[in-house]
Amino acid sequence: MSNNRVLYNAFSEIGTYASPVAALSAVGLGIGGLLGAGPRTLRRHPLVAAALACAGTVALAKSQFDRFLTQKPPYELVDCVNGVEIRRYAPRVVAETIIGTTSFGEAREEGFRRLAGYIFGDNVVAEPGQNPLGNALADALERAPHSEQLAMTAPVTLTASERGYVMHFLMPKDREFATLPQPKDPRVVLRRLPLANFAVLRFRGSYAAERIEAKERELVERMEAAGLQPKGELTFAGYDPPSALPFLRRVEVWVGLA
């Protein structure tokens, strides 16, 4: 790996935790001010110190526990064998993109950027409105394409393929395929996924490629020991943003069952 790439990875890792570090700093400064330490302004204005500590606490909690408020797909827990969960997922709709790289980290970053762009408004909704006055300009404006923001869901999945990596964002469960906005980015497509059974290994920790690969090997070993036959490619499933501290992250690796 080049020195430039090493530096890029290091700065990216530091930047990832900017939000929780800033929140922790605010909590520390606020509590310090209440205890008579730290900047003079906070020592002389305890209400400001208390507000800073509270704001930092709320920001920290949000950055670490957002997933508890994020919609996730329901599934049936069929069995648990040798530490592996057997889950059955109902048909669902996803936004999909293929990233042509062999690097897990690059695929995760680029895929997330594309799909986040789609759900945050890089899309087109064409919904003809009703114009009772019959005004041509108003009617044209009503019928003009517009964009829509969709709710973030979890998990984000990433699967190796012959063409690189395939990333999926699950679409909100209250939306039908036909009512979803169309992606502007041609690299993003909407797709229906059928009912499927997966073997799942759940853990906490880093999103580093080496860590994920080790857990994928562990999943396969556990399945072989239990007499289970994997089908298809292994999949990474992340439930938390990268800013979540590793020991709090919910991470999974999946594989289909034969």
C-alpha positions in Angstrom: 0.0 0.0 0.0 1.4 3.5 -0.9 2.3 6.0 1.7 -0.4 8.3 0.3 -3.0 5.6 0.7 -1.9 5.0 4.3 -2.2 8.6 5.1 -5.6 8.8 3.5 -6.8 5.9 5.5 -5.4 7.4 8.7 -7.1 10.7 8.2 -10.3 9.1 7.1 -10.4 7.1 10.3 -9.8 10.2 12.4 -12.5 12.1 10.5 -14.9 9.3 11.0 -15.0 9.9 14.8 -15.1 13.7 14.6 -18.7 13.8 15.7 -18.4 11.7 18.9 -15.1 13.3 19.8 -16.7 16.8 19.5 -19.7 15.7 21.6 -17.4 14.2 24.3 -15.4 17.4 24.4 -18.6 19.4 24.9 -19.6 17.1 27.7 -16.2 17.4 29.3 -16.1 21.2 29.1 -19.6 21.5 30.4 -19.0 19.3 33.4 -15.7 21.0 34.0 -17.4 24.4 34.1 -19.9 23.1 36.6 -17.1 21.8 38.8 -15.2 25.1 38.7 -12.6 24.0 36.1 -12.0 24.8 32.5 -12.7 28.1 30.6 -13.6 31.1 32.7 -16.8 31.7 30.7 -18.1 28.3 31.7 -17.0 28.7 35.3 -18.8 32.0 35.6 -22.0 30.9 33.8 -23.1 27.5 35.2 -26.3 27.5 33.1 -24.2 27.7 29.9 -21.9 24.9 31.2 -25.0 22.8 32.0 -26.5 23.4 28.5 -23.2 22.5 26.8 -23.0 19.3 28.8 -26.6 18.4 28.0 -26.2 19.2 24.3 -23.0 17.1 24.1 -24.7 14.2 25.8 -27.6 14.3 23.4 -25.3 14.5 20.3 -23.1 11.7 21.6 -26.1 9.4 22.3 -27.6 10.2 18.8 -24.3 9.4 17.1 -23.9 6.1 18.9 -27.5 4.8 19.0 -29.2 6.0 15.9 -29.8 2.4 14.7 -32.4 1.9 17.5 -34.6 4.5 15.6 -33.7 3.2 12.2 -36.2 0.9 10.3 -34.9 -2.7 9.8 -36.5 -5.5 7.8 -38.5 -8.0 9.8 -37.4 -11.6 9.7 -38.3 -15.0 11.2 -35.7 -16.6 13.4 -35.9 -20.2 12.2 -33.1 -21.7 14.3 -29.8 -21.0 16.0 -27.1 -23.6 15.4 -23.5 -23.5 16.7 -23.8 -19.7 17.2 -25.2 -19.1 13.8 -28.7 -17.6 13.4 -30.9 -19.0 10.6 -33.2 -16.2 9.4 -36.0 -16.1 6.8 -36.5 -12.7 5.2 -39.7 -11.8 3.3 -39.5 -10.3 -0.2 -38.3 -6.8 -0.1 -37.2 -3.9 -2.3 -33.7 -2.4 -2.4 -31.7 0.3 -4.1 -28.7 -1.4 -5.7 -25.4 -0.3 -7.0 -22.4 -2.2 -8.4 -18.9 -0.8 -7.6 -16.2 -2.1 -9.9 -13.3 -2.5 -7.4 -11.7 -5.3 -5.5 -11.2 -3.2 -2.4 -13.8 -3.7 0.3 -13.1 -0.3 1.9 -13.4 1.6 -1.4 -16.6 -0.3 -2.3 -18.1 0.6 1.0 -17.4 4.3 0.7 -18.3 4.7 -2.9 -21.4 2.5 -2.7 -22.7 4.3 0.3 -22.1 7.7 -1.4 -24.2 6.7 -4.4 -27.1 5.1 -2.5 -27.2 7.9 0.1 -27.4 10.4 -2.7 -30.4 8.5 -4.1 -32.4 8.4 -0.8 -31.4 12.0 0.1 -32.9 13.5 -3.1 -30.9 12.5 -6.2 -34.0 11.1 -7.7 -37.1 11.9 -9.7 -40.7 11.7 -8.8 -43.3 12.4 -11.5 -46.7 12.8 -9.9 -49.3 14.5 -12.0 -51.3 16.9 -9.8 -54.8 18.2 -10.2 -55.3 21.7 -11.4 -59.0 22.6 -11.3 -58.5 26.0 -12.8 -56.9 24.6 -15.9 -54.1 27.1 -16.0 -51.4 25.7 -18.4 -48.4 27.1 -16.5 -49.7 25.9 -13.1 -50.5 22.5 -14.7 -47.0 22.2 -16.1 -45.5 23.0 -12.7 -47.6 20.5 -11.0 -46.5 17.8 -13.5 -42.8 18.7 -13.4 -40.6 16.0 -12.0 -39.4 16.6 -8.4 -37.3 14.8 -5.9 -38.1 13.1 -2.6 -36.1 12.2 0.5 -36.5 8.6 1.8 -35.9 7.4 5.3 -32.6 5.7 6.1 -32.9 2.1 6.9 -30.6 -0.7 8.2 -28.6 -2.7 7.5 -26.5 -1.6 4.6 -25.2 -4.8 2.8 -22.2 -5.3 0.7 -21.5 -8.5 -1.3 -18.5 -9.4 -3.5 -19.4 -10.3 -7.1 -17.6 -11.0 -10.4 -18.1 -7.4 -11.3 -16.7 -6.0 -8.0 -19.1 -5.4 -5.1 -22.9 -5.0 -4.9 -24.3 -2.7 -2.2 -28.0 -2.6 -1.2 -30.0 -0.1 0.8 -33.4 -1.5 1.9 -36.3 0.7 0.9 -38.9 1.7 3.6 -41.4 -1.1 4.2 -44.4 1.2 3.7 -43.4 1.9 0.1 -44.4 -0.2 -2.9 -42.0 -0.6 -5.8 -44.1 1.4 -8.2 -44.3 4.4 -5.8 -40.6 4.8 -5.3 -38.7 7.7 -7.0 -36.4 6.8 -9.9 -32.7 7.3 -9.4 -31.0 10.0 -11.4 -27.7 8.2 -11.2 -27.7 5.4 -13.8 -25.5 3.3 -11.6 -28.3 3.0 -9.0 -31.3 0.7 -9.8 -34.3 -0.5 -7.8 -34.7 -4.2 -7.4 -37.1 -6.7 -5.9 -35.5 -9.4 -3.8 -37.3 -12.7 -3.2 -38.0 -14.5 0.1 -34.6 -15.9 1.2 -33.0 -17.9 4.1 -29.7 -16.7 5.5 -27.1 -18.0 7.9 -26.0 -15.1 10.0 -23.1 -14.5 12.4 -23.6 -11.4 14.6 -20.7 -9.5 16.3 -19.4 -6.0 17.3 -16.3 -4.2 16.1 -14.5 -2.6 13.3 -15.6 -2.4 9.6 -12.0 -3.1 8.5 -11.8 -5.6 5.6 -9.5 -7.9 7.6 -12.0 -8.1 10.5 -14.9 -8.8 8.1 -13.0 -11.5 6.2 -12.1 -13.2 9.5 -15.7 -13.3 10.5 -16.7 -14.6 7.1 -14.3 -17.5 7.6 -15.7 -18.1 11.1 -19.2 -18.2 9.7 -18.3 -20.8 7.1 -16.4 -22.9 9.7 -19.3 -22.8 12.1 -21.7 -23.8 9.3 -19.5 -26.7 8.2 -19.3 -27.9 11.8 -23.1 -27.8 12.1 -23.6 -29.6 8.8 -25.0 -26.5 7.0 -24.3 -25.8 3.4 -23.7 -22.2 2.3 -25.1 -20.9 -1.0 -24.0 -17.9 -2.9 -21.6 -15.1 -1.8 -20.8 -13.9 1.7 -22.4 -10.6 2.6 -21.4 -7.8 5.1 -24.3 -6.1 6.9 -23.6 -2.9 8.8 -26.3 -1.4 11.1 -24.5 1.7 12.4 -22.8 4.7 10.8 -19.0 4.7 10.7 -19.1 7.4 13.5 -20.4 4.8 16.0 -17.7 3.5 18.3 -16.6 0.0 17.2 -17.5 -1.7 20.5 -21.1 -0.4 20.1 -21.5 -1.3 16.4 -23.8 -4.1 15.3 -22.2 -5.9 12.5 -23.2 -9.2 10.7 -22.0 -11.5 8.0 -24.6 -13.4 6.0 -24.7 -16.2 3.5 -27.5 -18.0 1.8 -28.5 -21.5 2.6 -28.5 -24.4 0.1 
